[in-house]
Amino acid sequence: MSLPRIAISVGDLNGVGMEIAFKAHDEISKICQPVYCTNKYMLKQAADLLHVELDNDKYEISFIDGDFEIQAGKISGKSGRYSFESFMHGVRLCQTNETKALVTLPIHKEAWMMCALKFKGHTDTLRQYFKQDAIMMLGCPEMFVALYTEHIPLKRVASSIEYEKLKKFFIDFHNAIGDEKVAVLGLNPHAGDNGVLGNEEIIIIKAIKDANTQLNSEQFVGPFVPDVVFTPNVRKNFKYFIAMYHDQGLATLKALHFDESINVSLNLPIVRTSVDHGTAFDIAYKGEAKTLSYINAVKSAIELSR
């Protein structure tokens, strides 16, 4: 049986992405056929900087034009644009069934902004491209955290908690993961103390209740007090969590499972997974990058695409 073809978008080439790809290539090639969304010139540059002997027959490339000079650890609009083009090429490979799934290496959001892209990142791009409410979920088999709001200023989170939007989020999340129990976090300290510290939890409670009624289940539980939900006695009862904002959920996840966690985009017509870390410009091309998150992302992409 032939191995599944998996598109790999190379991310910001001024960061650690290609080092991770080179290091992990032999291991992931045992379980898939990686297709790198780049070209020979950029691959050779990265290999030279990493002192890797490049065997062109070893790496399948799906050509991406737009050469530039790699500058290790530098924020660059050219590198940002190239990472975007690599990503979108991978999306199209999945759409045309040339690959089964897409695994993305890390991009730099400021580099995207420097080249005038209107998107904040991978998930935002997918959401607008497919015109579907993509859900960002990060984690590992021990725990997964989905984010109701993602890359927005903290001061906008409270006003973003709207009943209809939150209820739809719960239904979409159910459709993506099935029937497993989900712990929903409140927004305010003490989960609002029944309105004493904020009324957002009143909206969350109604959305949970009505989503459960529509699903004829008690799948969504909460809202939990945010500083208690990840304690061992509560966490042991759940695999899935929904956080109201980015750092509320990811601070604990990364403290517990930083190296092995991955990013998964749910509620889309293609399978996309990613590493759960950034470009790590401070160690770019120094030989220090770790591969576990990337390898886990590839494994999950294969599993989800079956």
C-alpha positions in Angstrom: 0.0 0.0 0.0 1.4 3.4 -0.9 2.0 5.9 1.8 -0.2 9.0 2.0 1.1 12.2 0.4 1.2 15.1 2.8 1.9 18.7 1.8 4.4 20.5 4.0 4.3 24.3 3.9 7.8 25.5 4.9 6.8 28.5 7.0 9.1 31.5 7.5 12.4 30.4 6.1 14.3 32.8 8.3 13.2 30.6 11.3 13.5 27.0 12.4 11.1 25.4 10.0 13.5 23.9 7.5 15.8 22.7 10.2 12.9 20.8 11.7 11.9 19.4 8.3 15.4 18.2 7.5 15.9 16.6 10.9 12.6 14.8 10.8 12.5 13.8 7.1 13.7 10.3 7.4 11.4 9.5 10.3 8.2 10.9 8.7 9.1 9.3 5.3 8.4 5.9 7.0 4.7 6.9 7.4 4.0 9.3 4.5 5.3 10.9 1.4 6.1 14.5 2.3 5.7 17.1 -0.4 7.6 20.3 0.4 6.0 23.5 -0.9 9.2 25.2 -1.9 11.8 25.2 -4.7 15.3 23.8 -5.1 17.0 27.1 -4.7 15.4 27.8 -1.3 15.9 24.2 -0.2 19.6 24.5 -1.1 20.0 27.7 0.7 18.6 26.3 3.9 20.6 23.1 3.6 23.9 25.1 3.2 23.1 27.2 6.2 22.5 24.1 8.2 25.5 22.3 6.7 23.2 19.5 5.4 24.3 17.6 2.3 21.3 18.0 0.0 20.2 15.0 -2.0 17.5 16.3 -4.4 16.2 12.9 -5.1 15.4 12.5 -1.4 13.0 15.4 -1.2 9.8 15.8 -3.3 9.2 19.5 -4.1 6.1 21.2 -5.4 7.5 24.3 -7.0 7.0 27.7 -5.4 8.4 30.7 -7.2 9.7 33.9 -5.5 13.3 33.4 -4.4 14.9 35.5 -1.8 18.0 35.4 0.4 17.5 33.7 3.7 18.5 35.8 6.7 18.5 33.7 9.8 16.5 35.2 12.6 15.4 38.3 10.7 11.9 39.6 10.3 11.4 40.1 6.6 8.5 40.9 4.3 10.0 38.8 1.6 10.2 35.8 3.9 6.7 36.5 5.1 5.3 36.6 1.6 7.1 33.3 0.7 5.7 31.6 3.7 2.2 32.7 2.7 2.6 31.4 -0.9 4.0 28.1 0.4 1.0 27.8 2.7 -1.6 28.6 0.0 0.1 26.2 -2.4 -0.3 23.4 0.2 -4.0 24.3 0.6 -4.5 24.0 -3.2 -2.7 20.6 -3.3 -5.2 19.4 -0.8 -8.1 20.8 -2.7 -7.1 19.0 -5.9 -6.5 15.8 -3.9 -2.8 15.8 -4.9 -2.1 15.5 -1.1 -4.2 14.1 1.7 -3.5 16.8 4.2 -1.4 19.9 4.9 1.1 20.3 7.7 2.3 23.8 8.3 5.7 24.9 9.7 5.6 28.2 11.7 5.1 31.6 10.1 5.9 35.0 11.6 2.8 37.3 11.9 4.8 40.5 11.8 6.4 39.3 8.6 3.0 38.8 7.1 2.0 42.3 8.2 5.2 43.7 6.6 4.2 42.3 3.2 0.7 43.8 3.5 -1.2 40.5 4.0 -4.6 41.1 5.6 -4.6 37.8 7.5 -3.4 37.3 11.0 -2.2 33.8 10.5 -2.9 30.3 9.2 -6.3 29.8 10.8 -7.6 33.2 9.9 -6.5 32.7 6.3 -8.3 29.4 6.1 -11.4 30.8 7.7 -11.7 33.6 5.1 -10.5 31.4 2.1 -13.1 28.7 2.7 -15.7 31.1 4.2 -16.2 28.7 7.1 -15.7 29.1 10.8 -12.5 27.3 11.3 -11.8 26.4 14.9 -8.2 26.5 16.3 -7.5 23.6 18.7 -4.1 22.9 20.2 -2.9 20.0 22.3 -1.9 16.4 22.5 -3.6 13.1 23.4 -3.6 14.1 27.1 -5.5 17.3 26.6 -6.8 19.5 23.7 -7.7 23.2 24.1 -10.0 24.9 21.6 -10.0 28.7 21.4 -13.3 30.6 21.1 -11.4 33.8 20.4 -7.8 33.7 19.0 -5.5 36.5 18.0 -7.5 39.5 19.2 -6.6 42.1 21.8 -7.6 41.1 25.3 -9.8 44.2 25.7 -12.1 42.9 22.9 -12.6 39.4 24.3 -15.6 40.2 26.6 -17.6 41.9 23.9 -16.9 39.0 21.6 -18.8 36.6 23.8 -22.2 36.6 22.0 -24.9 34.0 22.5 -25.6 32.9 18.9 -21.9 32.9 18.0 -20.9 30.9 21.0 -23.7 28.4 20.6 -22.7 27.8 17.0 -19.1 27.4 18.1 -20.2 24.6 20.4 -22.2 22.8 17.7 -19.4 23.1 15.2 -17.0 21.7 17.8 -19.3 18.8 18.5 -19.4 18.1 14.7 -15.6 18.0 14.6 -14.8 15.9 17.6 -17.9 13.8 18.3 -19.5 13.1 21.6 -16.7 13.4 24.2 -17.3 15.6 27.2 -16.0 19.2 27.0 -15.1 21.5 29.8 -16.0 25.1 29.0 -14.1 27.9 30.8 -15.7 31.0 32.2 -14.1 34.4 31.4 -14.0 36.2 34.7 -12.3 35.4 38.0 -14.4 32.9 39.9 -16.4 32.4 36.7 -18.2 35.7 37.5 -19.5 34.7 40.9 -23.1 34.7 39.6 -22.8 38.1 38.0 -20.8 39.8 40.8 -17.6 40.0 38.7 -19.2 40.2 35.3 -22.2 38.9 33.3 -20.4 37.1 30.5 -20.9 33.7 32.2 -24.7 34.2 32.0 -24.3 34.2 28.2 -21.9 31.2 28.4 -24.4 29.2 30.5 -27.3 29.9 28.1 -25.1 28.9 25.1 -24.1 25.6 26.8 -27.6 24.8 27.9 -29.1 25.4 24.4 -26.3 23.6 22.6 -26.7 20.6 24.8 -30.5 20.7 24.2 -30.0 20.8 20.5 -27.6 17.9 20.7 -29.8 16.0 23.1 -26.8 15.4 25.4 -24.8 16.9 28.2 -21.6 17.2 26.2 -20.6 20.7 27.3 -20.0 21.3 31.0 -19.4 24.6 32.7 -18.5 27.3 32.8 -15.6 26.3 35.0 -13.6 28.7 37.2 -10.6 29.4 34.9 -7.9 29.1 37.6 -9.3 25.7 38.8 -10.3 23.9 35.6 -6.7 22.7 34.8 -6.0 21.4 38.3 -5.4 17.6 38.3 -8.7 16.7 40.0 -10.7 18.5 37.4 -8.5 17.9 34.4 -8.6 14.2 34.8 -12.2 14.2 33.9 -11.8 15.8 30.5 -9.7 15.5 27.3 -11.2 18.6 25.6 -11.4 22.2 26.9 -12.8 25.4 25.4 -11.1 28.6 26.5 -12.6 32.0 25.9 -9.3 33.5 24.9 -5.8 32.6 23.7 -3.6 32.8 26.8 -6.3 31.5 29.1 -6.1 28.1 27.5 -2.6 27.9 26.1 -0.5 29.0 29.1 -1.4 25.8 30.9 -1.2 23.6 27.8 2.3 24.9 27.0 3.4 24.6 30.6 2.4 20.9 30.7 2.9 19.7 27.1 5.0 22.3 25.1 7.2 20.0 23.2 4.6 17.5 22.0 1.6 19.7 21.4 0.2 20.4 17.9 -2.3 22.8 16.3 -5.3 21.4 14.4 -7.8 23.4 12.3 -11.3 22.0 12.7 -14.5 22.5 10.8 -12.8 22.8 7.3 -13.0 20.8 4.0 -9.3 20.0 4.3 -7.1 18.5 7.0 -4.6 20.9 8.4 -2.3 20.4 11.3 0.7 22.4 12.5 3.5 22.6 15.1 2.5 24.4 18.3 5.4 26.8 18.4 6.7 29.8 16.6 9.6 30.6 14.3 12.2 30.7 17.2 14.3 33.3 15.4 16.7 33.2 18.3 17.9 29.7 17.5 17.3 29.7 13.7 20.0 27.7 11.8 21.9 26.9 15.0 21.0 23.2 15.0 18.9 23.4 18.3 15.3 23.1 17.0 13.2 20.2 18.3 11.1 18.0 16.1 8.5 16.3 18.4 5.7 18.7 17.7 6.2 18.5 14.0 6.3 14.7 14.0 3.2 14.6 16.0 1.5 17.0 13.6 2.4 14.8 10.7 1.0 11.7 12.5 -2.2 13.5 13.4 -2.6 14.7 9.8 -2.4 11.2 8.5 -4.8 9.9 11.1 -7.4 12.7 10.5 -7.2 12.2 6.7 -8.1 8.5 6.8 
